[in-house]
Amino acid sequence: MARLDNKLLFFTTSPRTPAKMIPEIRLLSEKFSGKQWSTLNQEKFIDELAQSDFFEGKGSPSDKAFSARDRINRAPKALGFVDLTPCVALTEAGKAFVYGKRPQEIFLRQLLKFQLPSPYHHESRNVTGTFFIRPYLEILRLVRELEHITFDEFKIFAVQMTDYHKFELIKDSILQFRNEKVLNRGQYKRFVNNVWEEAILEIHKERIAAGRTKTRETTDASLKKFIATQKSNMRDYADACFRYLRYTGLISISHKNRSISISGSKIADVDFILSTVSRNPVFIDDTDAYKAYLFSANTPVLYTDNKANIVDVLMRIGSFTRRELADKSIEELKDLCDDIIKKHKDSVINEQVAEIKSYALYSEIIDTFNEIVADEYYDAPLMFEYNTWRAMTMLDGGNIKGNFNFDDAGQPMSTATGNMPDIECDYDDFALAVEVTLQAGQRQYESEGEPVARHYGQLKKRSGKDTYCLFIAPTINAATLAHFYGLNHLSIALYGGKSKIIPLELDQFMRLVENSYNHETRPEPKDIRRFLDYAIMLCGKATDENNWRSGIQACVDMWLASPVL
């Protein structure tokens, strides 16, 4: 049982990406179903997870049991996908989520049932009477009534809606904030920070007055540290809610404006939810009744659970007559709808690819890279993957596959899942993995060094072709450069022999794109391979990694301009 001891809305933050829950819950069910969720089995779960082919990382080496509880006790348990008492068991909702055809639909149902307080989330003595809300339901309502909500509005105001009876108050606060924002043009960052800190001081005034400013994360009890910790929590909750709601398909994200809105095609779905789903938490003190309610895979009723509604949807998005659909079951109708949406998504992506390959988006792609570096996007890592995929597609000559996920509108939704390259390029006689990161400094080496090499080795084995890897980051850390330089000289069986990993700073990669744009003819796979081979040859001849770095720069400058390159 989790304890609510902060006067802010609580949103599950682990795993941060909803889709990553599915293989983890499946592993838990297959390996530990019927077993007690003991400390020993929690540690075993993390060991199994670390050995899986879908998980990046090892969990906390100092406290594996905590890592397991962090992965399972938060979202999977809180959203009713697993039952851990008396033994590990997959619920009906969990089975539908992990093995069913429409995980997003199930995920939506569970978000709408999530409530505070509940038998899983009890208020501490210090916050008694604070919570009475279904958070995701009320956030949907807030977005619908305000037409959109920005990340800043969410992290400052929406997280204060601990009781749905405060809805109008929170809504009015956001509208006032928007009016005041207009008066603070040119100094927005300072304005937001002042409003944010004032909100924190007001929310926690009783706690601050009592001197309870020390948090679990630190021994520092200073007010400055307390405010910084609360800011971090509020950012995390806002980000988690954005990601979870987006996975349902009801929400669109504007990365440039850092805001969410209701997807145009889903307004009827949202209006149905807001008019039919009760706002009141249920079974707060009845664990058995709450579990029965939470574990159901069929509640609450959604717009497309009504046959007439889904027929209307199909007639709007497809070329069907009412007579053609009359004898079909709801499941068959949903299958038809899913098929049409997938075909539309594929068509949109194909149209994107065609436009990209024509170099029509060259300026936009270059501008996007610059905007990413300037921190102008809500989910910069995702946009970095997506834009690099666009740039590699523009270079053309192969099958360029981005392993990030697209939404139904053909826009990037979440970054690549674990244990695969961000982008895979399949050419006739060679393969290329492309890995990107915004990490810098020592953290870049610690986070990317081993996974990049492993992904490269896996692609080499899978493709059966001569394989290369481009590692792209705004800056390349010295330890990262040295690591790849060393791997390229060593024969390591795990990575299929000597590696061929080439680190490129983003400016260098953009120069390659520029060279291809300005060249009299479009580059072919042989041109790309010639660059890769030359860079690896320079690695073999270089006196050290810094000498190689200089060679890579010369290689970039000469590509397509020199007969050698």
N, C-alpha and C positions, 0 to 999 in steps of 0.2 A: 504494500500500500504506500503510495506517495503522499507526501505531506505538502499542502499548500501553505507557504509561509511568507509569500511576497504578494503585495497588492497589485499585481499585474496579471493579465491574461497569460495562461500557460499554453504553449503549443509544443507538441513533441518535436524534438530537434534531431533525433537519431533513430534510424538513418535519415540523413538530410534529403536524399533522393528516394521517393516512394518506390520506384521500380526496383531499387536495390534490395528492398525487403523480400521480394518474391523468392529468389534463390536461397536467401538466408533462412526464411521460414520453412521452405521445402527441406533444406538440410536438417533443421531442427526436428521436423516431423519424422523424416526418414531414419534419423540416427537416435533420437531420444524419446520418441513417442512411447507413452506408458511408463517412463522413468521419472523419478523425482527431480525437480529443478534444484538440486543440491549444489553446494559450492564445488564439489568434485565434478559433477556433470557440467556445470557452467564452465569450468576450466577445460574439460574435454571438448565442449562445443567450440570454444575459441581455437583449440588446436585443430579441430576438424575444419573450421572456417579458414584458418591460415593455410591449410593444405589444399583448399578447393581451387578450382580453376576460374572462379569468378570474383574472388575477394582480393583486394589490394591491402596489404598490411599484415600485422601479426597480432593486433590487439595490444593491450597494455602488458608488457612483459612482467611488470612488477605486481599486477593485480588482474589476472585473466578473468577471475570471477566477476569483477566489476565491469570489465569490457563486455562480458556476455550479458549481464543485466542491462547494460547501456544499449546493446543492440536489440534485446528481446523485451525487456520489461517496459521500455518506453513505448514506441509506436506499435509494434506487433501485439503486445498485450493490451495497451490502452485503447487501441482501435478494435479490439475483439477478434483478432485473427488467430490468437493462440490462448489456450487456458493452461495455466501453470500450477493449478491447485485442484486436486491433490497431486496430479502427475501431469506431465507435458502432453497436450492434446491439441490437435488442429480442430478449430471450430468449423461450423458450417460456412460461416463467412470466410474463414481462412481457406477452406477447401476451394471455394468459388474464386477467391482472390489468386491463389497459387496455381490452380489447375483449370480454372474456367476460361471461357472465351472472352469475357469482358471484365478484366481486372479493374479498369477505370470506373466502371459502373459500381462495382462492389466497394471500391475505395470511397466513392462519393457517399454511398449509403452509410458507411462506417463513420465518415467525417461528420455527417449530419447527426449521428447518435452520440458523438463524443460530447461530454458534458462536465461541468464543474459546479458544485462538487459531485462526487459519485462514490460508490464503495471502493473504487480504486484511488480516489483523490480526496482526501479529507482535509478540511481546514485546520490549521494550527490554532492554538488559543489566541495568538496575536492578531489573526485575521478573521475570526469567527463572524459570520454574517456578511462577508465580502462578496462571495461568489454565488451566482445563480444564473447560469448561462450555458447555451450551446455555442461555443466560440465560432466555429466555422459557419454555422447557420447565420449568425448575426453579422459576421464579416461579409458574407454574400449579400445580406440585406443592405449593409452600409455601402458596398460598391454599387449595388443596383440603384440606390436612391441618390447617391452622389455622382453617378455615371462613371467615376473612376476614383481611385485612391492612390496617392503616391507613397513611396517607401517611407519618406519622412513623416507624412501624415499618419501612417500606420504605426511606426515605431514610437511616436510621441503620444498620439491620442487613442488610436484603436486599441492598443494594449491596456488602456485604462478602463475599457468596457467590461468590467468583471461581473456585472449584473445587467441583463438585457433591459431592465427598466431605466438604465442610464443611456439608452440608445440615442434619444433625441438630444441629450446633453452633449454626447460625444460628437454627433453629427453637427450640431451648432458650433462646437469648438473648432472643428475642421473648417467650416465655412468662414468663421472669424479669422482663422489662421491664413486662409487663402486671401482674404481682404487685406490683412496686414502685410502679407508677402508682397503684394503689389506696391505698397508704400516703402518697401525695403529693397527694391531693385538695386543691383550693384553691390549689395552687402548681404546677400542671401545666406551664405555660410555662417556668418556671425549671428544673423538674426535667428536661424534655425537652432544654433547651439545655445543661444540665450533662452529661447522658448523651451528647449529640451531640458536644460538644467533647472529652470524654474519649475517645470512639471515634476521632475524627480524630487526636488525639495518639498513640493506640496504633497505628493503621493506618500512620501516616507517621513513626513514631519514628526509624527509621533515616535517613530523608530529612531530618528536622529536626535530628538529631544531626550530620549531615554538612554542615549549613548550606545545603541545597538547597531553600530556601523561596521563591525567586523563581519566579513563574509567567509563562507567555507573555503573559498579559493585562496585566501591569504591571511596572514597574521596582522597585516596593516589595517588599523582601525580608523585611519584618517578619513575625513569627509571627502577629500579629493579622490582617494582610492575607491571609496564607496560609490561616488557618482560615476566614476569610470566603469566600475563593475556593473552598475545598473544600466548604463548605456550599452555595454556589450550584450547584456541579457536582452534588452529591448530590440537591438539589431538582430540578434539570433532568432527571437520569436517572430519578428516581422519576416525575415528571410524564409524561415521554415513554413510559415503560413502561406506565403506567396507560392512556394514550390509545391506544397501539398494541394492547394486549390487548383493550381495550373494543371496538375496531373489529372484532375477530373475531366478536363476538356471544357469546362464551363468558363474558364478565365483566359483572357489574353494578356500578355505582358508587353508593354512598350519599354524596351530596354533603354532607349534614349531618354525618355521622360521618367524612367524609373517608377512606372505606375502599372496598376492592373485595372482591367475593365471586364465587363461581361462580353464574351464572344457573341458577335452579332447573330449567329445561327442558334444560340443557346438561350436567348432571352425568354422564350416560352417555357423552357425547362426550369430556369431560375424562378420565374414568376409562379410556376406551379409549386415549386418547393416552398417558397416564401408564404404561399397562401394555404398550404396543407400541413406542413411539418410543425408540430407544437414547439413553442419557444421554451416551454418549461422543462427543466431536468426532471427525471423520473427515478423512482426506486433508489433514492439517495442512501437509505439505510437498510436496504434489502439486497444483499449480495446475490442470492440465488435468482431473484426476479430480475435483477439488473443483468446478470449473465445471460439469462434466457432471452432477454430483449436485445442485448448487444450482439450475441452470437448468431442471430438470425441473418441469413443471406438475402432475405426478401423484403426487409423493412429498412427505412420507410419506403412507401410507394413513390415511384418517380414518374415523370411525365410520360416517358416511353413505356411504362408498364401498362398503359391503357391502349388497347388495340386501335381505337379510333384515332388517338393522337399520333401513334406511330405510322398509321396509314396516311394521315395528313402530311407527315414529314416526308414519307417516301414519294408521295405525289408531288411534293414541292421540289425535291432534289433529284428525282428520277423520272422516267417516262412511263409511269404505270397508270392504269385505270383502276378505279375502285373495285371493279368486278374481278380484275386479275389478282387482287390482293385479298379478296373476301374470304377464301377458304384456308388461308395460311394462318398458322399459329403465331403467337407473339414472338416466340423464339425464332421462327423462320423469318418473320418480318424484321427482327433485329439483325439477323444475319444478312439479309438483303441490304439493310441500311449500312451496316459495317462495311460491306463489300463496295457500295457506292462511294462511301467516304474514303476508303483506301484507294480506290481508283482515282478519285479526285485529287487526293494528296500526291499520288505518284505522278499524275499529269502535271500538277503544279511544279513539283520538283524537276521533272523533265523539261518543262518550259524554262525554269531557272537555269538549268544546265546549258540549254541551247543559247540562252541570252549571255550567260557567262562565257561560253566558248567563242562567242562572236566578239569578245573584248568590249562589248557595250557597257559593261559594268566596271571597267578598269579603274576609272577615277573614283568611283564609289568604294571599291575594294581598298584602294590605297588610303582614302579618307577614313575608312572604318578602322584600319590598323592604327592610324594616328589618333583617332578618338578613343580607341581601347587603351592605348598607352597613357592618354590624358585622363583616364578614369571617367569617361563620359557615358558608360553603360552600366546598367543594373547588374547583369551577370557577365562580367568581363571574361572569365575563363571560358564560358560557353560561346560567347561571341568570337573569341580568339580561335577556338576550334572551327567554328562555322566559317569564319572569314578565311582562314587558312585553307579549308576545303575548297572554298570558292576560288582562291588564288591558284591552287594546284589544278583544279578543273580547267581554269583558263589557260594554263600551260598546255593542257590537252595531251592527246596521244595515248591515253590509257583509260582504264576503268578506275575512276577515282571514287572511293567509298569512304564517306565520313561515318564513323561509328557512334556519333552522337545521335540523339533521337529527335525526329521531326514531329511536330504536332499535326493535327488534321488539316491545318491551313498551309502546311509545307514550311513552317518556320521552326528554327531550332528550339527544342524544349529542354533537353538535359544533356550533360556531357557524356562521353563514352563510358560504358560500364567497365569494370575492372578487367585486368588481364588481357587487354588487346590494345593495339596502337590506336591513337586518336583518329588517324586517317590511314587507309591502306590503298596503295596505288599498284594496280596490276597491269604491267606492260607485257608485250609478247614474250620477251625472253628474260625479263627480270622483274623483281618486285621491289617496292619502296614503302617503308613505314615512315610516317611523319608523326612526330610527337611534339606537342607544344605545351608551354607553361608560362605563367606570369610570375612564378616564383623567382626570387633572386637571392644572392648571398649563399651562405652555407646551407640554408634550408632547401635551396634548389638541388644541391648535390644529394642531400639526405633523402629528399622526397622522390627524385627522378632518376638518380644514378642507376640503381639496380632494376627498377621496373622497366625503364627504357630498354636496357640491354636484354631483359627477359622477353619483352614484347617483340623485340627484333628477332631473337632466337626462335620464338614461337612462329612468327610469320615465315621465317626462312624454312623451317621444317614443314609448315603447312603448305607453302607455295611450291616447294621443290625446285625453286629457281634461285639464281644468284640474287641476293637480297641486300639492300642498302637501307639506311635510316637517316633521316634528317631530324635533328633536334633543334627546335626553334624557340627562342626566348628573347625578350627585349634586351637583356644582357646575359652573357655566359659567365657564370662563376668560375674562378680559377680552378677550384677543386673538380668541378664538373668537366671542364676542358681536359684536365690531367687524367681524369678517370676514363674518358672515352679515348684519349690518345693511347693510354695503356692497353685498353681492351682491343684496340685495333692492331696491337703488336703481339698479343698473346693468343694462343690457340686454346680456347676453353670449350670443352665438349657441350656444356649446358647451353651455350649460345651458338652451337654449330660450327666451332672453329674460330678463326680470327673474325672479329667483328668489322663491319663497315659502317660506322656511325659518324656522321659529320655534324658538329655543332655549328649553328648559324645564329648570329644575332638578327633580330627582326629587321634592322636597317639593311643588312646584307640580303636577306630573303626578298625584301621589297625591291632591292636593286636588281635581283634576278628577274622579278616580275616586270620591272621597268624595261630591262634589256629585251625581254621577249616581246613586249608591247611595241618597242621601237624598231625591232628587227624587220628587215624587208620581207621575210617569210616567217610563218609560224613555226615554232620549235617542234621537233619530232622527238619520239622516245630516244632515238640515238643521240640527240643533242643533250637531253637530260642525263643520259647514262655517261656521256663523255665528260660532263661536269663532275659527276659523282666519282668516276674512275680517277680523274685527275686529282681531285681532293684527297682521295685515299692514297694515291701514289705519292703525293706531297707529304702525307702523314708518315709513310714509310721512310722517306728521305730526310725528314725534319730532324734537327738535332735535339729538340725538345718540344713540349706542347706550345710554348709561346712562338717558336719559330713556325710551327704548323699553323697557328692562328694567323700569322702574317701571310702565309701562303694561301690560306682560304680566302682572305680578303682580296688578294691579287687574282685568284681564281674567279671570284665573283665579278670583279671589275672587267675581266677579259671575256666572260662567257658570251658567246655568239659574235663577239667582235674579233676574236682571234681564230685563225685556221686550226689551231690546236684545240680550242674550246668552242 
